[in-house]
């Protein structure tokens, strides 16, 4: 390689040195496509009738637009995995490390979410819905911790980007904490916590923050061909 992954160029880029940048762009494209497709679902019938403030993103998976939801989540899983794998292949991250293991949980959890739709409460509780909920919690929790664990190695000299990635990881945990705090602290007399809290809005803010956190991993890959 003629350039390191944090952007310090030593020679003109070669075809091989462009590989991390190409894969970084592919990872970003998959993340962006997945996010755009989820956003589009809020404007396409019948999911356009769902409340983005009250209902979680997984609610899309219970509608006639389930296929679009599934593709969106798979794209996010693919983009996330690609960015982590490139850093793994180039030695930025170690195979047996907290960042890699937690990123694996995040990616697998997204695929589990697709395989097991959330509980349709109009029908009643289901084992698949329970699996979906566990996978959602595991994924949303593991991804920001993976980012926090990876930043030191991914951005060894790029302080601004390291701080940005850490801030996004911490913000993701904060959004997750809001959900957990509501579940624990909102009294039963006030009603179900998920009805008192604008759960759909908080989850979407959490999802956007986590996608931005993952996207920062592409920065040193894109700069590696400079």
C-alpha positions in Angstrom: 0.0 0.0 0.0 1.3 3.4 -0.9 -0.8 5.2 1.7 -1.9 4.5 5.3 -5.6 4.2 6.2 -5.5 7.5 8.1 -4.6 9.4 5.0 -0.8 9.9 5.1 0.3 9.5 1.5 3.8 8.4 0.7 3.5 8.0 -3.1 1.0 8.4 -6.0 -1.9 6.0 -5.6 -1.8 2.7 -7.4 -4.6 0.4 -8.4 -4.1 -1.6 -5.3 -4.0 1.5 -3.1 -7.4 2.5 -4.4 -9.1 -0.7 -3.1 -9.8 0.6 0.4 -11.3 3.8 -1.1 -13.5 1.8 -3.5 -14.7 -0.5 -0.7 -15.2 2.5 1.6 -17.4 4.1 -1.0 -19.3 0.9 -1.5 -19.9 0.7 2.3 -21.1 4.3 2.4 -23.4 3.7 -0.6 -25.0 0.7 1.0 -25.6 2.6 4.3 -27.0 5.6 2.4 -29.3 3.4 0.2 -30.6 1.6 3.3 -31.3 4.8 5.1 -32.9 6.4 2.1 -35.2 3.4 1.6 -36.3 3.5 5.2 -37.1 7.3 4.8 -39.0 6.5 1.6 -41.2 4.1 3.4 -42.7 7.0 5.4 -43.9 8.5 2.1 -45.1 5.4 0.4 -48.6 3.9 1.1 -49.5 2.1 3.2 -46.6 2.9 5.5 -47.1 6.6 4.9 -50.0 6.3 7.4 -47.8 5.1 10.2 -46.7 7.6 12.8 -42.9 8.2 12.7 -43.3 9.7 16.2 -45.0 6.9 18.0 -44.3 3.7 16.0 -40.9 2.0 15.7 -39.1 1.5 12.4 -39.7 -2.3 12.6 -43.4 -1.5 12.2 -42.8 -1.2 8.5 -41.9 -4.9 8.5 -45.5 -5.8 9.4 -47.0 -4.1 6.3 -47.3 -4.7 2.6 -44.0 -2.8 2.2 -42.1 -5.5 4.2 -39.9 -6.3 1.3 -38.6 -2.7 1.1 -37.9 -2.7 4.8 -36.0 -6.0 4.6 -33.9 -4.8 1.7 -33.1 -1.5 3.6 -32.0 -3.4 6.8 -29.9 -5.8 4.7 -28.2 -2.9 3.0 -27.3 -1.3 6.3 -25.9 -4.7 7.5 -23.9 -5.1 4.3 -22.5 -1.6 4.5 -21.6 -1.9 8.1 -19.9 -5.3 7.7 -18.0 -4.1 4.7 -16.5 -1.1 6.5 -15.4 -3.2 9.5 -14.1 -6.0 7.3 -11.9 -3.7 5.3 -10.3 -2.3 8.5 -9.9 -5.9 9.7 -8.2 -7.1 6.4 -5.8 -4.2 6.5 -4.8 -4.8 10.1 -6.4 -1.7 11.5 -8.7 -3.8 13.7 -7.8 -7.2 15.2 -10.0 -10.2 14.6 -10.2 -11.0 18.3 -11.1 -7.6 19.6 -14.0 -5.9 21.3 -14.7 -3.7 18.3 -14.8 -6.6 15.8 -16.8 -8.9 18.1 -19.4 -6.2 18.9 -19.6 -5.2 15.2 -20.3 -8.8 14.4 -23.2 -8.8 16.9 -24.5 -5.6 15.3 -24.4 -7.0 11.8 -25.9 -10.4 12.8 -28.7 -8.7 14.8 -29.8 -6.8 11.7 -30.2 -10.0 9.8 -32.1 -11.5 12.7 -34.4 -8.5 12.7 -35.2 -9.3 9.0 -35.7 -13.0 9.7 -37.9 -12.5 12.7 -40.5 -9.6 12.3 -41.5 -7.7 15.4 -44.5 -8.8 17.4 -47.9 -7.9 15.7 -49.8 -7.0 18.8 -53.1 -7.0 16.8 -52.5 -10.8 16.8 -50.7 -11.3 20.0 -47.2 -12.1 21.4 -45.0 -14.4 19.5 -41.6 -16.2 20.0 -40.3 -14.5 16.8 -41.3 -11.1 18.1 -39.3 -11.8 21.2 -36.3 -12.8 19.2 -36.7 -9.6 17.2 -36.8 -7.4 20.3 -33.7 -9.1 21.8 -31.8 -8.6 18.5 -32.8 -5.0 18.3 -31.6 -4.2 21.8 -28.3 -6.2 21.2 -27.6 -4.4 17.9 -28.4 -0.9 19.1 -26.2 -1.4 22.2 -23.3 -3.2 20.6 -22.7 -0.9 17.6 -21.9 2.3 19.6 -19.6 0.4 21.9 -17.9 -1.1 18.9 -17.3 2.4 17.5 -15.9 3.6 20.7 -13.6 0.6 20.9 -12.4 1.1 17.3 -11.7 4.8 17.1 -8.2 4.7 18.6 -7.0 2.3 15.9 -9.1 3.6 13.1 -8.0 7.3 13.7 -4.6 7.1 15.3 -3.6 10.6 14.1 -6.9 12.2 12.9 -7.9 13.7 16.2 -11.0 15.6 14.8 -12.4 12.5 13.2 -11.6 10.4 16.3 -13.5 12.9 18.5 -16.4 13.0 16.0 -16.7 9.2 16.0 -16.5 9.0 19.8 -19.1 11.7 20.1 -21.5 9.9 17.8 -20.9 6.6 19.7 -21.6 8.4 23.0 -24.7 10.1 21.6 -26.0 6.7 20.4 -25.7 5.3 23.9 -27.4 8.4 25.3 -30.4 7.9 22.9 -30.5 4.2 24.0 -30.4 5.3 27.6 -33.5 7.5 27.0 -35.4 4.4 26.0 -34.1 2.3 28.9 -34.8 5.2 31.3 -38.3 5.6 30.1 -39.0 1.9 30.5 -37.6 2.0 34.0 -38.7 5.4 35.3 -42.1 6.2 33.8 -44.7 5.1 36.4 -47.4 2.7 35.4 -50.0 5.3 36.4 -48.9 7.5 33.5 -49.6 4.7 31.0 -47.4 2.4 29.1 -43.9 3.8 28.8 -43.8 3.3 25.0 -47.0 5.4 24.7 -45.7 8.2 27.0 -42.3 8.4 25.3 -42.3 9.4 21.5 -40.6 6.0 20.9 -40.6 6.1 17.2 -38.9 9.5 17.1 -36.3 8.5 19.7 -35.5 5.3 17.9 -35.1 7.1 14.6 -32.7 9.6 16.1 -30.8 6.7 17.6 -30.7 4.9 14.2 -29.5 8.1 12.4 -26.8 8.7 15.0 -25.6 5.1 14.8 -25.5 5.2 11.0 -23.4 8.3 11.1 -21.1 6.7 13.6 -20.6 3.7 11.3 -20.1 6.0 8.3 -17.1 7.6 10.0 -15.2 4.4 9.5 -15.1 5.1 5.8 -13.1 8.4 6.2 -9.6 6.8 6.5 -10.5 4.4 3.7 -11.4 7.2 1.3 -8.3 9.2 2.3 -6.0 6.2 1.7 -5.7 6.9 -2.0 -4.8 10.6 -1.6 
